[in-house]
């Protein structure tokens, strides 16, 4: 896993900003950044409840001896969510 000093919330906010043609995050106003952080928080809150595909990807639905580490499960679950939609 690569080290990143930004929180997942900050990375999501920047991704939303850039996906809408935001340009340079460091030059955005604090009000603008706060708006994107609020949007990112809302999106993350909405995926708090995993779908069946996410549970399957994370091996969380069956009786398995090894579920994998969180570092293995999380990306697989997010990939499953992205693949659903």
C-alpha positions in Angstrom: 0.0 0.0 0.0 1.4 3.4 -0.9 1.7 6.0 1.8 -0.6 9.0 1.4 -0.9 11.8 3.8 -4.4 12.8 2.6 -7.4 11.2 4.2 -9.8 9.2 2.0 -12.3 12.1 2.4 -9.7 14.6 1.1 -8.8 12.4 -1.8 -12.5 11.9 -2.7 -13.1 15.7 -2.5 -10.2 16.4 -4.8 -11.4 13.7 -7.3 -14.8 15.3 -7.4 -13.3 18.7 -7.9 -11.1 17.5 -10.7 -13.9 15.5 -12.4 -15.8 18.7 -12.8 -12.9 20.5 -14.3 -11.8 22.1 -11.1 -8.2 22.8 -12.0 -5.7 23.4 -9.3 -7.0 22.4 -5.8 -4.3 24.5 -4.0 -5.7 27.6 -5.7 -9.4 26.8 -4.8 -10.9 29.0 -2.0 -11.5 27.4 1.3 -15.3 27.8 0.8 -15.0 25.9 -2.5 -12.9 23.1 -0.9 -15.4 22.8 2.0 -18.2 22.4 -0.6 -16.3 19.5 -2.3 -15.5 17.9 1.1 -19.2 18.1 2.0 -20.1 16.4 -1.3 -17.4 13.7 -0.8 -18.7 13.1 2.7 -22.2 12.6 1.5 -21.1 10.2 -1.2 -19.1 8.1 1.3 -21.9 8.1 3.8 -24.2 6.7 1.0 -21.9 3.7 0.4 -21.6 2.9 4.1 -24.0 0.0 3.6 -22.3 -2.5 1.2 -24.1 -4.1 -1.7 -24.2 -7.9 -2.1 -21.5 -7.6 -4.8 -19.3 -5.7 -2.4 -19.8 -8.3 0.3 -19.0 -11.1 -2.1 -15.9 -9.3 -3.3 -14.7 -8.9 0.3 -15.5 -12.6 1.1 -17.9 -11.4 3.8 -20.9 -13.5 2.9 -19.7 -17.1 3.4 -18.0 -19.3 5.9 -14.4 -18.9 4.7 -11.4 -19.7 6.8 -9.5 -16.7 5.5 -11.2 -13.5 4.8 -8.2 -11.5 3.7 -6.7 -8.5 5.4 -8.6 -5.2 5.3 -6.0 -3.9 2.8 -7.1 -6.8 0.5 -10.8 -6.6 1.2 -11.4 -2.9 0.9 -10.1 -2.4 -2.7 -12.0 -5.5 -3.9 -15.2 -4.2 -2.3 -14.7 -0.7 -3.9 -13.9 -2.3 -7.3 -17.2 -4.2 -7.0 -19.1 -1.1 -6.2 -17.6 0.7 -9.2 -18.4 -2.2 -11.4 -22.1 -2.0 -10.4 -22.7 1.3 -11.8 
